[in-house]
């Protein structure tokens, strides 16, 4: 049997080992509460969240019962939305409110915003007013904005303080009340009398400076101020471009209201990339833990749109019905052209969508990138034209068929390169997320062009 804390797999330094999860499942099934508690106690909150998500609903409830007396609040912010709903309902309003009140303000807002409106109100009412205020204010800001992401707990100091006074203030805050200082912080923000940030001093700079030195003399004055309404994608871009670890958030009047730290930005980057990947695959959101009916509903609309585009491609094939009837080889070979174009276009589109999200692709360099992808499509088209042309010639004993599929391959591969770049650019220009619609439009273009080029050339050259 696994020892407590034995959770890492042989192939990874972190994460839950399958054997460890099975041990927990067996202990839960046996009702051995003491052993379950001993197994789970050494785990990081993120690993406990993964464990909850690995269990069926009954197992989740059983594990929550084991943890209920001293439920680790940080687990809530690590859970998938669907699993969070289950755990929150089972914990009950009072215990959930207690756990939320123990979280940093940014994590508390993240958890509460995922709850249903009625449950939100019940939980907020059960939280002490002083702690509830920060959460309620956070919920008033737009979703995915700096106001939702920021941590209200921060450290600020006036310009006239010395290094010694600032250090003494930090020590008093830690000694008097652990909640008066953030659990983790990187910078002390220097403010003027109106509470406008005028500079920042990193902890490393503060500790290396002499006590009599004024903080105003050692502070960095070039601040990357984040408006409270800034979108989280913009924030992630700013942190990545400027190599930031923390940054102050200001309201409409320029007053310091919070701070965003790099650990939250890492979560944002992960969430945004996950969203893009899901949308490229035609899935609106991560539905791994959703019910069958809900998952079916979310995927149906996208599949319906794909059916419509498939019908368009079928109509193109129908135009050449008589041509196909005269030569069965055409029916055998035509999926190759469409498939190769689709795959080549997907490669280009994936690079383009990512480049748009990281701002590496813009109107300034769009023509150069489009030209490059046209050349790549052309070169690959020629190479695969030679291969498929020879295969078709040998297979069906007709050099004419080899020439037709070779020409169609070059045309469709070049169109794929062009479409894979321009479709995301056009969607971005009209205000549509390129990750949402690029795939379906690209598939339509490469299928239609591939079938039309191959069958059109066949009708022209073979009959």
Secondary structure as UniProt FT lines:
FT   TURN            4..5
FT   TURN            10..11
FT   HELIX           18..30
FT   HELIX           33..41
FT   HELIX           45..54
FT   HELIX           57..67
FT   HELIX           68..70
FT   HELIX           73..78
FT   HELIX           81..91
FT   HELIX           93..101
FT   HELIX           105..113
FT   HELIX           117..126
FT   HELIX           129..139
FT   TURN            143..144
FT   HELIX           146..149
FT   STRAND          156..158
FT   TURN            159..160
FT   HELIX           163..176
FT   HELIX           178..180
FT   STRAND          187..191
FT   TURN            193..194
FT   STRAND          196..202
FT   HELIX           203..208
FT   TURN            211..212
FT   HELIX           215..218
FT   STRAND          226..227
FT   TURN            228..229
FT   HELIX           232..242
FT   STRAND          246..250
FT   TURN            252..253
FT   STRAND          255..261
FT   HELIX           262..280
FT   TURN            281..282
FT   TURN            288..289
FT   HELIX           292..319
FT   HELIX           321..326
FT   HELIX           328..357
FT   TURN            358..359
FT   TURN            363..365
FT   HELIX           366..396
FT   HELIX           399..429
FT   TURN            430..431
FT   HELIX           434..461
//
